[in-house]
Amino acid sequence: MEFTEEEEKNILKQKNDILKGAPFLDVIRPCRPQDGIVQLSDEEKVSLKKRFKQLQKSISFFIPASGSGSRMFQFLYDYLDETTETNQAQTEQFIRRLQSFALYKQCPLEVRKKVEDFSWTIEELIHYLLGESGLNFGAFPKGLIPFHSMGPFILNPFQEQLIQGSQLKNSPISFHFTIQKAFEQHFQSAIQHLSAMTGDVYPVSYSEQDAASNSFAFDVDGSLALDTDGSVIRRPAGHGTLLTNLSKIDSDYVLVKNIDNLQHFHKSEETLEQWTYLVGILDEVKEAFHGLNEYPSLSEFKQLNERFQFVTEEECSSISDDHDLRTLINRPLRVCGMVRNEGQPGGGPFFVQQQGKIRKQIVEKVQLAKTDKINALLMQSTHFNPVMMALDFKDFEGESYDLAEFKEDSAYFIVEKNHHGKSIRFIEQPGLWNGGMAHWNTVFVEIPNEVFTPVKTVLDLLHPAHLAD
């Protein structure tokens, strides 16, 4: 096998990273309200909403949408493969409530008749919904699977992100989705149907995760893992690789959310409201930074930091002159909407010590050592990973920062998978909002849990937030 010089360097680095293991983070304490997490007063909300209405900035949504929809139906695949008490109960719930799902309305009348008069077996129904001979939902990305219905219209999350995002401002908002290129025509068709329904035009662009960023897989002995045909096994290196896609967006402010985190259109007002606060804070802080860059003032910076808590007291105390202050504020800026943790899997916001400095970070549990101290800190944490983010990654001259300079390369993950009966390991790049944005100036803002209603399984669509009534 022949590799380019760049590939050989990547293979060696990834192999060494796997052999030495991903480093654990030195966590000091969780971020909590008034200690790293901002809680907005009613007065502040009024002021931020007013600022948003007067905003003269271009805005774009950045929404990763390449994830497979098959995971939504995993319990149905499991039921067909090997029935257990758990997947049988989930399948029964799905079948009993089938007519409540928007996807059911996509079934032709003859199929609905077979369902309603019980002339189809459960297995036949599942094969129709997920298989190539039917609706083929098992092959499509999640963004194209029907989530909600609005009157006679059936909408997928891709279409609903366009509808809801466009409500945010009177001036045009653009959208960028990362997708699998093979489905681009399907996304385009979904826009055409939506435009026919609403009469609106939606400025949408797409990009694909760069295949060159895929990781090399290794066997347990550290040698390159080979597939059954002798080719080298490569795997997508996680959503942290989307940092490159993100950096190419030219809007002043970029809003990030997951494709599956939305509510039924009639219940989306709260999300739109929270965006106005997050963008308002982003604009206020950036304006203040502009002033401080021109006329540095440590006392003014400290006052601003007391309100928004984007850096720790330790970082404040390390500022010794105007150069230090300008260096600190000349970084990409993000405002993260944080919900209370109600038992969701995943990490959260913590104060972390790195290279002698204590900074705020989003930390995944896999980055933490399993010790009594860490377990106690996890029990004390109150908030979950960001569910909405407003970003500004342009410098004071309006040029985009090189985002690669502000990520923490050591915050990678090691993934172990079974591949045709053998164990393989590969590197996932630092997560987009974990290590990928580790050295950004960050504001954490508490937002209500009503804006966090992700659809990880199709049964989540039975949650009241996803039902019209």
Secondary structure in CASP SS format (residue, H / E / C, confidence):
PFRMAT SS
TARGET T0000
AUTHOR 0000-0000-0000
METHOD secondary structure of the structure
MODEL  1
M C 1.00
E C 1.00
F C 1.00
T C 1.00
E H 1.00
E H 1.00
E H 1.00
E H 1.00
K H 1.00
N H 1.00
I H 1.00
L H 1.00
K H 1.00
Q H 1.00
K H 1.00
N H 1.00
D H 1.00
I H 1.00
L H 1.00
K H 1.00
G C 1.00
A C 1.00
P C 1.00
F C 1.00
L C 1.00
D E 1.00
V E 1.00
I E 1.00
R E 1.00
P E 1.00
C C 1.00
R E 1.00
P E 1.00
Q C 1.00
D E 1.00
G E 1.00
I E 1.00
V E 1.00
Q C 1.00
L C 1.00
S C 1.00
D H 1.00
E H 1.00
E H 1.00
K H 1.00
V H 1.00
S H 1.00
L H 1.00
K H 1.00
K H 1.00
R H 1.00
F H 1.00
K H 1.00
Q C 1.00
L C 1.00
Q C 1.00
K C 1.00
S C 1.00
I E 1.00
S E 1.00
F E 1.00
F E 1.00
I E 1.00
P E 1.00
A C 1.00
S C 1.00
G C 1.00
S E 1.00
G H 1.00
S H 1.00
R H 1.00
M H 1.00
F H 1.00
Q H 1.00
F H 1.00
L H 1.00
Y H 1.00
D H 1.00
Y H 1.00
L H 1.00
D H 1.00
E C 1.00
T C 1.00
T C 1.00
E H 1.00
T H 1.00
N H 1.00
Q H 1.00
A H 1.00
Q H 1.00
T H 1.00
E H 1.00
Q H 1.00
F H 1.00
I H 1.00
R H 1.00
R C 1.00
L H 1.00
Q H 1.00
S H 1.00
F C 1.00
A H 1.00
L H 1.00
Y H 1.00
K H 1.00
Q H 1.00
C C 1.00
P C 1.00
L H 1.00
E H 1.00
V H 1.00
R H 1.00
K H 1.00
K H 1.00
V H 1.00
E H 1.00
D C 1.00
F C 1.00
S C 1.00
W C 1.00
T C 1.00
I H 1.00
E H 1.00
E H 1.00
L H 1.00
I H 1.00
H H 1.00
Y H 1.00
L H 1.00
L H 1.00
G C 1.00
E C 1.00
S C 1.00
G C 1.00
L C 1.00
N C 1.00
F H 1.00
G H 1.00
A H 1.00
F C 1.00
P E 1.00
K H 1.00
G H 1.00
L H 1.00
I C 1.00
P C 1.00
F C 1.00
H E 1.00
S E 1.00
M E 1.00
G C 1.00
P C 1.00
F E 1.00
I E 1.00
L E 1.00
N C 1.00
P H 1.00
F H 1.00
Q H 1.00
E H 1.00
Q H 1.00
L H 1.00
I H 1.00
Q H 1.00
G H 1.00
S H 1.00
Q C 1.00
L C 1.00
K C 1.00
N C 1.00
S C 1.00
P C 1.00
I C 1.00
S E 1.00
F E 1.00
H E 1.00
F E 1.00
T E 1.00
I C 1.00
Q C 1.00
K H 1.00
A H 1.00
F H 1.00
E H 1.00
Q H 1.00
H H 1.00
F H 1.00
Q H 1.00
S H 1.00
A H 1.00
I H 1.00
Q H 1.00
H H 1.00
L H 1.00
S H 1.00
A H 1.00
M H 1.00
T H 1.00
G C 1.00
D C 1.00
V C 1.00
Y C 1.00
P C 1.00
V E 1.00
S E 1.00
Y E 1.00
S E 1.00
E C 1.00
Q C 1.00
D C 1.00
A H 1.00
A H 1.00
S H 1.00
N C 1.00
S E 1.00
F E 1.00
A C 1.00
F E 1.00
D C 1.00
V C 1.00
D C 1.00
G C 1.00
S C 1.00
L E 1.00
A C 1.00
L E 1.00
D C 1.00
T C 1.00
D C 1.00
G C 1.00
S C 1.00
V E 1.00
I C 1.00
R E 1.00
R E 1.00
P C 1.00
A C 1.00
G C 1.00
H H 1.00
G H 1.00
T H 1.00
L H 1.00
L H 1.00
T H 1.00
N H 1.00
L H 1.00
S H 1.00
K C 1.00
I C 1.00
D C 1.00
S C 1.00
D C 1.00
Y E 1.00
V E 1.00
L E 1.00
V E 1.00
K C 1.00
N C 1.00
I C 1.00
D C 1.00
N C 1.00
L C 1.00
Q C 1.00
H C 1.00
F H 1.00
H H 1.00
K H 1.00
S C 1.00
E H 1.00
E H 1.00
T H 1.00
L H 1.00
E H 1.00
Q H 1.00
W H 1.00
T H 1.00
Y H 1.00
L H 1.00
V H 1.00
G H 1.00
I H 1.00
L H 1.00
D H 1.00
E H 1.00
V H 1.00
K H 1.00
E H 1.00
A H 1.00
F H 1.00
H H 1.00
G H 1.00
L H 1.00
N H 1.00
E H 1.00
Y C 1.00
P C 1.00
S C 1.00
L H 1.00
S H 1.00
E H 1.00
F H 1.00
K H 1.00
Q H 1.00
L H 1.00
N H 1.00
E H 1.00
R H 1.00
F H 1.00
Q C 1.00
F C 1.00
V C 1.00
T C 1.00
E H 1.00
E H 1.00
E H 1.00
C H 1.00
S H 1.00
S C 1.00
I C 1.00
S C 1.00
D C 1.00
D H 1.00
H H 1.00
D H 1.00
L H 1.00
R H 1.00
T H 1.00
L H 1.00
I H 1.00
N C 1.00
R C 1.00
P C 1.00
L E 1.00
R E 1.00
V E 1.00
C E 1.00
G E 1.00
M E 1.00
V E 1.00
R E 1.00
N C 1.00
E C 1.00
G C 1.00
Q C 1.00
P C 1.00
G C 1.00
G C 1.00
G E 1.00
P E 1.00
F E 1.00
F E 1.00
V E 1.00
Q E 1.00
Q E 1.00
Q C 1.00
G C 1.00
K E 1.00
I E 1.00
R E 1.00
K E 1.00
Q E 1.00
I E 1.00
V E 1.00
E C 1.00
K H 1.00
V H 1.00
Q H 1.00
L C 1.00
A C 1.00
K C 1.00
T C 1.00
D H 1.00
K H 1.00
I H 1.00
N H 1.00
A H 1.00
L H 1.00
L H 1.00
M H 1.00
Q H 1.00
S C 1.00
T C 1.00
H E 1.00
F E 1.00
N E 1.00
P E 1.00
V E 1.00
M E 1.00
M E 1.00
A E 1.00
L E 1.00
D E 1.00
F C 1.00
K E 1.00
D C 1.00
F C 1.00
E C 1.00
G C 1.00
E C 1.00
S E 1.00
Y C 1.00
D C 1.00
L H 1.00
A H 1.00
E H 1.00
F H 1.00
K C 1.00
E C 1.00
D C 1.00
S C 1.00
A C 1.00
Y C 1.00
F E 1.00
I E 1.00
V E 1.00
E E 1.00
K E 1.00
N E 1.00
H E 1.00
H C 1.00
G C 1.00
K E 1.00
S E 1.00
I E 1.00
R E 1.00
F E 1.00
I E 1.00
E E 1.00
Q C 1.00
P C 1.00
G C 1.00
L C 1.00
W C 1.00
N C 1.00
G H 1.00
G H 1.00
M H 1.00
A C 1.00
H C 1.00
W C 1.00
N E 1.00
T E 1.00
V E 1.00
F E 1.00
V E 1.00
E E 1.00
I C 1.00
P C 1.00
N H 1.00
E H 1.00
V H 1.00
F C 1.00
T C 1.00
P C 1.00
V C 1.00
K C 1.00
T C 1.00
V H 1.00
L H 1.00
D H 1.00
L H 1.00
L H 1.00
H C 1.00
P H 1.00
A H 1.00
H H 1.00
L C 1.00
A C 1.00
D C 1.00
END
